[in-house]
Amino acid sequence: MEQNSAWKRDARLCGQIQSAAGSVMANIAEGFVRRSNK
C-alpha cells in the first residue's frame, strides 16, 4: 500500500514536470515572436 501511494506521488510530480516544460517552451516561443516583430 505504501508503494502505491509513493507511485501516485511520483506520477503527479512527473505530470507537473511535463507541464512546466511545456510552459517553458511556450514562453520561449512567445518571447521569440515578440522580439522578431520589433
N, CA, C and O atoms as a Maestro MAE file, in Angstrom:
{
 s_m_m2io_version
 :::
 2.0.0
}

f_m_ct {
 s_m_title
 :::
 protein
 m_atom[152] {
  # First column is atom index #
  i_m_mmod_type
  r_m_x_coord
  r_m_y_coord
  r_m_z_coord
  i_m_residue_number
  s_m_chain_name
  s_m_pdb_residue_name
  s_m_pdb_atom_name
  i_m_atomic_number
  :::
  1 25 0.827 -1.194 0.000 1 A "MET " " N  " 7
  2 3 0.000 0.000 0.000 1 A "MET " " CA " 6
  3 2 0.870 1.255 0.000 1 A "MET " " C  " 6
  4 15 0.581 2.220 -0.708 1 A "MET " " O  " 8
  5 25 1.918 1.235 0.785 2 A "GLU " " N  " 7
  6 3 2.786 2.407 0.845 2 A "GLU " " CA " 6
  7 2 3.462 2.667 -0.499 2 A "GLU " " C  " 6
  8 15 3.629 3.820 -0.897 2 A "GLU " " O  " 8
  9 25 3.851 1.600 -1.198 3 A "GLN " " N  " 7
  10 3 4.478 1.765 -2.504 3 A "GLN " " CA " 6
  11 2 3.498 2.366 -3.505 3 A "GLN " " C  " 6
  12 15 3.894 3.166 -4.352 3 A "GLN " " O  " 8
  13 25 2.240 1.993 -3.418 4 A "ASN " " N  " 7
  14 3 1.234 2.512 -4.331 4 A "ASN " " CA " 6
  15 2 1.082 4.022 -4.167 4 A "ASN " " C  " 6
  16 15 1.017 4.742 -5.163 4 A "ASN " " O  " 8
  17 25 1.025 4.511 -2.938 5 A "SER " " N  " 7
  18 3 0.884 5.949 -2.721 5 A "SER " " CA " 6
  19 2 2.149 6.684 -3.153 5 A "SER " " C  " 6
  20 15 2.073 7.817 -3.629 5 A "SER " " O  " 8
  21 25 3.311 6.049 -2.992 6 A "ALA " " N  " 7
  22 3 4.554 6.665 -3.459 6 A "ALA " " CA " 6
  23 2 4.534 6.785 -4.982 6 A "ALA " " C  " 6
  24 15 4.986 7.793 -5.525 6 A "ALA " " O  " 8
  25 25 4.023 5.781 -5.670 7 A "TRP " " N  " 7
  26 3 3.938 5.830 -7.131 7 A "TRP " " CA " 6
  27 2 3.012 6.955 -7.582 7 A "TRP " " C  " 6
  28 15 3.325 7.675 -8.531 7 A "TRP " " O  " 8
  29 25 1.871 7.109 -6.904 8 A "LYS " " N  " 7
  30 3 0.952 8.187 -7.259 8 A "LYS " " CA " 6
  31 2 1.611 9.542 -7.067 8 A "LYS " " C  " 6
  32 15 1.426 10.442 -7.885 8 A "LYS " " O  " 8
  33 25 2.370 9.695 -6.008 9 A "ARG " " N  " 7
  34 3 3.062 10.954 -5.751 9 A "ARG " " CA " 6
  35 2 4.079 11.211 -6.859 9 A "ARG " " C  " 6
  36 15 4.195 12.340 -7.335 9 A "ARG " " O  " 8
  37 25 4.818 10.181 -7.277 10 A "ASP " " N  " 7
  38 3 5.794 10.337 -8.345 10 A "ASP " " CA " 6
  39 2 5.111 10.626 -9.679 10 A "ASP " " C  " 6
  40 15 5.617 11.423 -10.469 10 A "ASP " " O  " 8
  41 25 3.978 9.994 -9.938 11 A "ALA " " N  " 7
  42 3 3.254 10.229 -11.185 11 A "ALA " " CA " 6
  43 2 2.774 11.676 -11.252 11 A "ALA " " C  " 6
  44 15 2.820 12.299 -12.313 11 A "ALA " " O  " 8
  45 25 2.318 12.207 -10.134 12 A "ARG " " N  " 7
  46 3 1.877 13.599 -10.092 12 A "ARG " " CA " 6
  47 2 3.057 14.535 -10.345 12 A "ARG " " C  " 6
  48 15 2.928 15.520 -11.072 12 A "ARG " " O  " 8
  49 25 4.204 14.227 -9.745 13 A "LEU " " N  " 7
  50 3 5.405 15.026 -9.958 13 A "LEU " " CA " 6
  51 2 5.813 14.984 -11.425 13 A "LEU " " C  " 6
  52 15 6.198 16.003 -11.998 13 A "LEU " " O  " 8
  53 25 5.729 13.819 -12.023 14 A "CYS " " N  " 7
  54 3 6.058 13.671 -13.438 14 A "CYS " " CA " 6
  55 2 5.151 14.551 -14.296 14 A "CYS " " C  " 6
  56 15 5.621 15.204 -15.228 14 A "CYS " " O  " 8
  57 25 3.873 14.572 -13.992 15 A "GLY " " N  " 7
  58 3 2.935 15.422 -14.722 15 A "GLY " " CA " 6
  59 2 3.240 16.895 -14.544 15 A "GLY " " C  " 6
  60 15 3.127 17.673 -15.491 15 A "GLY " " O  " 8
  61 25 3.626 17.284 -13.343 16 A "GLN " " N  " 7
  62 3 3.970 18.684 -13.084 16 A "GLN " " CA " 6
  63 2 5.216 19.088 -13.859 16 A "GLN " " C  " 6
  64 15 5.290 20.198 -14.387 16 A "GLN " " O  " 8
  65 25 6.189 18.197 -13.927 17 A "ILE " " N  " 7
  66 3 7.418 18.488 -14.672 17 A "ILE " " CA " 6
  67 2 7.113 18.627 -16.158 17 A "ILE " " C  " 6
  68 15 7.641 19.521 -16.820 17 A "ILE " " O  " 8
  69 25 6.263 17.748 -16.687 18 A "GLN " " N  " 7
  70 3 5.895 17.835 -18.103 18 A "GLN " " CA " 6
  71 2 5.151 19.133 -18.390 18 A "GLN " " C  " 6
  72 15 5.383 19.766 -19.421 18 A "GLN " " O  " 8
  73 25 4.269 19.531 -17.497 19 A "SER " " N  " 7
  74 3 3.524 20.772 -17.666 19 A "SER " " CA " 6
  75 2 4.458 21.975 -17.626 19 A "SER " " C  " 6
  76 15 4.324 22.899 -18.429 19 A "SER " " O  " 8
  77 25 5.396 21.963 -16.698 20 A "ALA " " N  " 7
  78 3 6.353 23.065 -16.581 20 A "ALA " " CA " 6
  79 2 7.227 23.157 -17.828 20 A "ALA " " C  " 6
  80 15 7.515 24.255 -18.304 20 A "ALA " " O  " 8
  81 25 7.648 22.016 -18.355 21 A "ALA " " N  " 7
  82 3 8.472 22.012 -19.561 21 A "ALA " " CA " 6
  83 2 7.699 22.601 -20.737 21 A "ALA " " C  " 6
  84 15 8.261 23.351 -21.536 21 A "ALA " " O  " 8
  85 25 6.434 22.271 -20.845 22 A "GLY " " N  " 7
  86 3 5.600 22.836 -21.906 22 A "GLY " " CA " 6
  87 2 5.441 24.335 -21.747 22 A "GLY " " C  " 6
  88 15 5.452 25.066 -22.738 22 A "GLY " " O  " 8
  89 25 5.295 24.802 -20.524 23 A "SER " " N  " 7
  90 3 5.166 26.236 -20.270 23 A "SER " " CA " 6
  91 2 6.451 26.966 -20.638 23 A "SER " " C  " 6
  92 15 6.407 28.053 -21.215 23 A "SER " " O  " 8
  93 25 7.588 26.378 -20.309 24 A "VAL " " N  " 7
  94 3 8.876 26.992 -20.643 24 A "VAL " " CA " 6
  95 2 9.001 27.136 -22.155 24 A "VAL " " C  " 6
  96 15 9.390 28.194 -22.649 24 A "VAL " " O  " 8
  97 25 8.674 26.082 -22.887 25 A "MET " " N  " 7
  98 3 8.775 26.141 -24.349 25 A "MET " " CA " 6
  99 2 7.826 27.190 -24.923 25 A "MET " " C  " 6
  100 15 8.187 27.908 -25.856 25 A "MET " " O  " 8
  101 25 6.628 27.282 -24.380 26 A "ALA " " N  " 7
  102 3 5.665 28.270 -24.864 26 A "ALA " " CA " 6
  103 2 6.154 29.683 -24.582 26 A "ALA " " C  " 6
  104 15 6.003 30.566 -25.426 26 A "ALA " " O  " 8
  105 25 6.735 29.910 -23.415 27 A "ASN " " N  " 7
  106 3 7.241 31.234 -23.072 27 A "ASN " " CA " 6
  107 2 8.422 31.630 -23.948 27 A "ASN " " C  " 6
  108 15 8.535 32.791 -24.341 27 A "ASN " " O  " 8
  109 25 9.293 30.691 -24.255 28 A "ILE " " N  " 7
  110 3 10.421 30.977 -25.148 28 A "ILE " " CA " 6
  111 2 9.905 31.335 -26.535 28 A "ILE " " C  " 6
  112 15 10.380 32.295 -27.143 28 A "ILE " " O  " 8
  113 25 8.943 30.578 -27.039 29 A "ALA " " N  " 7
  114 3 8.379 30.857 -28.361 29 A "ALA " " CA " 6
  115 2 7.701 32.221 -28.379 29 A "ALA " " C  " 6
  116 15 7.841 32.968 -29.347 29 A "ALA " " O  " 8
  117 25 6.974 32.552 -27.328 30 A "GLU " " N  " 7
  118 3 6.298 33.849 -27.262 30 A "GLU " " CA " 6
  119 2 7.318 34.979 -27.243 30 A "GLU " " C  " 6
  120 15 7.134 35.988 -27.924 30 A "GLU " " O  " 8
  121 25 8.381 34.825 -26.480 31 A "GLY " " N  " 7
  122 3 9.428 35.848 -26.436 31 A "GLY " " CA " 6
  123 2 10.110 36.003 -27.775 31 A "GLY " " C  " 6
  124 15 10.453 37.119 -28.164 31 A "GLY " " O  " 8
  125 25 10.316 34.908 -28.492 32 A "PHE " " N  " 7
  126 3 10.940 34.963 -29.808 32 A "PHE " " CA " 6
  127 2 10.057 35.732 -30.782 32 A "PHE " " C  " 6
  128 15 10.557 36.548 -31.556 32 A "PHE " " O  " 8
  129 25 8.748 35.483 -30.752 33 A "VAL " " N  " 7
  130 3 7.816 36.171 -31.646 33 A "VAL " " CA " 6
  131 2 7.785 37.660 -31.322 33 A "VAL " " C  " 6
  132 15 7.809 38.487 -32.233 33 A "VAL " " O  " 8
  133 25 7.734 38.007 -30.060 34 A "ARG " " N  " 7
  134 3 7.702 39.423 -29.673 34 A "ARG " " CA " 6
  135 2 8.969 40.142 -30.113 34 A "ARG " " C  " 6
  136 15 8.906 41.276 -30.588 34 A "ARG " " O  " 8
  137 25 10.111 39.495 -29.959 35 A "ARG " " N  " 7
  138 3 11.378 40.129 -30.306 35 A "ARG " " CA " 6
  139 2 11.523 40.291 -31.813 35 A "ARG " " C  " 6
  140 15 12.093 41.284 -32.264 35 A "ARG " " O  " 8
  141 25 11.026 39.349 -32.600 36 A "SER " " N  " 7
  142 3 11.200 39.404 -34.047 36 A "SER " " CA " 6
  143 2 10.224 40.373 -34.718 36 A "SER " " C  " 6
  144 15 10.422 40.729 -35.879 36 A "SER " " O  " 8
  145 25 9.169 40.808 -34.008 37 A "ASN " " N  " 7
  146 3 8.212 41.744 -34.597 37 A "ASN " " CA " 6
  147 2 8.609 43.202 -34.403 37 A "ASN " " C  " 6
  148 15 7.950 44.090 -34.944 37 A "ASN " " O  " 8
  149 25 9.660 43.468 -33.653 38 A "LYS " " N  " 7
  150 3 10.060 44.865 -33.398 38 A "LYS " " CA " 6
  151 2 10.862 45.430 -34.530 38 A "LYS " " C  " 6
  152 15 11.275 46.588 -34.476 38 A "LYS " " O  " 8
  :::
 }
 m_bond[151] {
  # First column is bond index #
  i_m_from
  i_m_to
  i_m_order
  :::
  1 1 2 1
  2 2 3 1
  3 3 4 2
  4 3 5 1
  5 5 6 1
  6 6 7 1
  7 7 8 2
  8 7 9 1
  9 9 10 1
  10 10 11 1
  11 11 12 2
  12 11 13 1
  13 13 14 1
  14 14 15 1
  15 15 16 2
  16 15 17 1
  17 17 18 1
  18 18 19 1
  19 19 20 2
  20 19 21 1
  21 21 22 1
  22 22 23 1
  23 23 24 2
  24 23 25 1
  25 25 26 1
  26 26 27 1
  27 27 28 2
  28 27 29 1
  29 29 30 1
  30 30 31 1
  31 31 32 2
  32 31 33 1
  33 33 34 1
  34 34 35 1
  35 35 36 2
  36 35 37 1
  37 37 38 1
  38 38 39 1
  39 39 40 2
  40 39 41 1
  41 41 42 1
  42 42 43 1
  43 43 44 2
  44 43 45 1
  45 45 46 1
  46 46 47 1
  47 47 48 2
  48 47 49 1
  49 49 50 1
  50 50 51 1
  51 51 52 2
  52 51 53 1
  53 53 54 1
  54 54 55 1
  55 55 56 2
  56 55 57 1
  57 57 58 1
  58 58 59 1
  59 59 60 2
  60 59 61 1
  61 61 62 1
  62 62 63 1
  63 63 64 2
  64 63 65 1
  65 65 66 1
  66 66 67 1
  67 67 68 2
  68 67 69 1
  69 69 70 1
  70 70 71 1
  71 71 72 2
  72 71 73 1
  73 73 74 1
  74 74 75 1
  75 75 76 2
  76 75 77 1
  77 77 78 1
  78 78 79 1
  79 79 80 2
  80 79 81 1
  81 81 82 1
  82 82 83 1
  83 83 84 2
  84 83 85 1
  85 85 86 1
  86 86 87 1
  87 87 88 2
  88 87 89 1
  89 89 90 1
  90 90 91 1
  91 91 92 2
  92 91 93 1
  93 93 94 1
  94 94 95 1
  95 95 96 2
  96 95 97 1
  97 97 98 1
  98 98 99 1
  99 99 100 2
  100 99 101 1
  101 101 102 1
  102 102 103 1
  103 103 104 2
  104 103 105 1
  105 105 106 1
  106 106 107 1
  107 107 108 2
  108 107 109 1
  109 109 110 1
  110 110 111 1
  111 111 112 2
  112 111 113 1
  113 113 114 1
  114 114 115 1
  115 115 116 2
  116 115 117 1
  117 117 118 1
  118 118 119 1
  119 119 120 2
  120 119 121 1
  121 121 122 1
  122 122 123 1
  123 123 124 2
  124 123 125 1
  125 125 126 1
  126 126 127 1
  127 127 128 2
  128 127 129 1
  129 129 130 1
  130 130 131 1
  131 131 132 2
  132 131 133 1
  133 133 134 1
  134 134 135 1
  135 135 136 2
  136 135 137 1
  137 137 138 1
  138 138 139 1
  139 139 140 2
  140 139 141 1
  141 141 142 1
  142 142 143 1
  143 143 144 2
  144 143 145 1
  145 145 146 1
  146 146 147 1
  147 147 148 2
  148 147 149 1
  149 149 150 1
  150 150 151 1
  151 151 152 2
  :::
 }
}
